[in-house]
Amino acid sequence: MREEGDASGTKRFTAIPRASQDTGSRLVDRWPAVRSALRELLAECESVTSAGKAEFMRTGSLTYRAAEAIVMHFGDIARVRLTDERRASVRLEIPYSVIVTTRNIIAHDYLEADREIIWNVMVGHIPAAIGAILATDSGG
């Protein structure tokens, strides 16, 4: 997506087409945006976990709510935004299907989510998975 202003100066976002409009066949390279989103999620994981497990487990914890958003966003990236080739080239400690299932539990049945499991996901699984995915990037 890119930000554009209209005649009144109001900013709005417009979708970037998946195929270049000038050639109609050349695909837009989505990896830079995905790489950036993954790096942001990694920083967000660190921010959530740095508050500590006691704060995370506390009823009404905003760090837990942030973790829910991080898990959902990471699940969406793993499911939709990674190319099939990149997904196939990265072997994760936990399968992509488990990432998506965890995302769906939080998104649709959050009362059933086990905070201990989500804490472990935030401390280990997501950072390790992001590290493995980013390691496929020869450009840094």
C-alpha positions as CSV (number, residue, x, y, z in Angstrom):
1,M,0.0,0.0,0.0
2,R,1.1,3.5,-0.6
3,E,-0.1,6.8,0.9
4,E,-1.5,9.4,-1.5
5,G,-3.2,12.7,-1.0
6,D,-6.3,13.8,-2.8
7,A,-7.3,17.3,-3.9
8,S,-8.4,18.3,-0.4
9,G,-5.1,17.1,1.1
10,T,-6.7,14.2,2.8
11,K,-4.4,11.2,2.9
12,R,-5.6,7.8,1.9
13,F,-4.0,4.5,1.1
14,T,-4.2,2.7,-2.2
15,A,-3.2,-0.8,-3.0
16,I,-0.1,-1.5,-4.9
17,P,-1.0,-4.0,-7.7
18,R,0.5,-7.4,-7.6
19,A,1.5,-7.2,-11.3
20,S,3.1,-4.1,-12.8
21,Q,0.5,-2.2,-14.8
22,D,3.0,-1.2,-17.5
23,T,3.9,-4.7,-18.4
24,G,0.9,-6.6,-17.0
25,S,3.1,-9.6,-16.3
26,R,6.1,-8.6,-14.1
27,L,5.4,-9.3,-10.4
28,V,6.0,-6.7,-7.8
29,D,8.7,-7.8,-5.3
30,R,6.9,-8.0,-2.0
31,W,9.9,-9.3,0.0
32,P,11.2,-5.8,1.1
33,A,7.8,-5.1,2.8
34,V,7.5,-8.6,4.3
35,R,11.1,-8.4,5.6
36,S,10.3,-5.0,7.2
37,A,7.2,-6.4,8.8
38,L,9.1,-9.3,10.2
39,R,11.8,-7.1,11.7
40,E,9.1,-5.0,13.3
41,L,7.4,-8.1,14.7
42,L,10.7,-9.2,16.1
43,A,11.2,-5.9,17.9
44,E,7.6,-6.0,19.2
45,C,8.2,-9.5,20.6
46,E,11.2,-8.2,22.5
47,S,9.1,-5.3,23.8
48,V,6.4,-7.6,25.0
49,T,8.7,-10.1,26.7
50,S,11.0,-7.4,28.2
51,A,8.0,-6.4,30.4
52,G,8.3,-9.9,32.0
53,K,6.2,-13.0,32.4
54,A,4.4,-11.8,35.5
55,E,3.1,-8.7,33.7
56,F,2.2,-10.9,30.7
57,M,0.2,-13.3,32.8
58,R,-1.6,-10.6,34.8
59,T,-5.4,-10.3,34.1
60,G,-6.0,-7.3,31.8
61,S,-2.4,-7.2,30.7
62,L,-1.8,-5.0,27.7
63,T,1.4,-7.0,26.9
64,Y,-0.8,-10.1,26.5
65,R,-3.1,-8.2,24.2
66,A,-0.1,-7.0,22.2
67,A,1.1,-10.6,22.0
68,E,-2.2,-11.6,20.5
69,A,-1.9,-9.0,17.8
70,I,1.7,-10.1,17.1
71,V,0.7,-13.8,16.8
72,M,-2.1,-12.9,14.5
73,H,0.0,-10.7,12.3
74,F,2.8,-13.3,12.1
75,G,0.3,-16.0,11.2
76,D,-1.0,-13.8,8.4
77,I,2.5,-13.2,7.1
78,A,3.4,-16.9,7.3
79,R,0.1,-17.9,5.6
80,V,-0.3,-15.3,2.9
81,R,2.6,-12.9,2.4
82,L,5.5,-15.4,2.2
83,T,6.0,-16.8,-1.2
84,D,5.5,-20.6,-1.6
85,E,9.2,-20.8,-2.6
86,R,10.4,-19.0,0.6
87,R,8.1,-21.0,2.8
88,A,9.3,-24.2,1.3
89,S,13.0,-23.2,1.7
90,V,12.7,-22.5,5.4
91,R,12.3,-25.4,7.8
92,L,10.9,-24.1,11.1
93,E,11.0,-25.7,14.5
94,I,7.2,-25.6,14.4
95,P,5.2,-26.2,11.2
96,Y,3.5,-23.4,9.4
97,S,0.2,-25.2,10.0
98,V,0.7,-24.8,13.8
99,I,1.5,-21.1,13.3
100,V,-1.8,-20.6,11.4
101,T,-3.7,-22.7,13.9
102,T,-2.4,-20.7,16.8
103,R,-3.3,-17.5,15.0
104,N,-6.8,-18.8,14.4
105,I,-7.3,-19.8,18.0
106,I,-6.4,-16.3,19.2
107,A,-8.4,-14.6,16.4
108,H,-11.6,-16.6,16.8
109,D,-11.6,-18.3,20.1
110,Y,-9.4,-16.2,22.3
111,L,-10.9,-17.4,25.6
112,E,-9.4,-20.8,24.8
113,A,-5.9,-19.5,24.3
114,D,-3.4,-20.7,27.0
115,R,-1.3,-17.8,28.2
116,E,1.6,-20.1,29.0
117,I,1.7,-21.3,25.4
118,I,1.4,-17.8,24.0
119,W,4.3,-16.7,26.3
120,N,6.4,-19.5,24.9
121,V,5.5,-18.6,21.4
122,M,6.5,-15.0,22.1
123,V,9.8,-15.9,23.8
124,G,11.0,-18.6,21.5
125,H,8.9,-19.7,18.5
126,I,8.2,-16.4,16.7
127,P,11.7,-15.0,17.2
128,A,13.3,-18.3,16.0
129,A,10.9,-18.5,13.0
130,I,11.5,-14.9,12.0
131,G,15.3,-15.4,12.3
132,A,15.1,-18.5,10.0
133,I,12.9,-16.6,7.5
134,L,15.2,-13.6,7.5
135,A,18.2,-15.8,7.1
136,T,17.0,-16.7,3.6
137,D,17.6,-13.0,2.6
138,S,20.9,-12.6,0.9
139,G,20.4,-8.9,0.9
140,G,20.4,-8.4,4.6
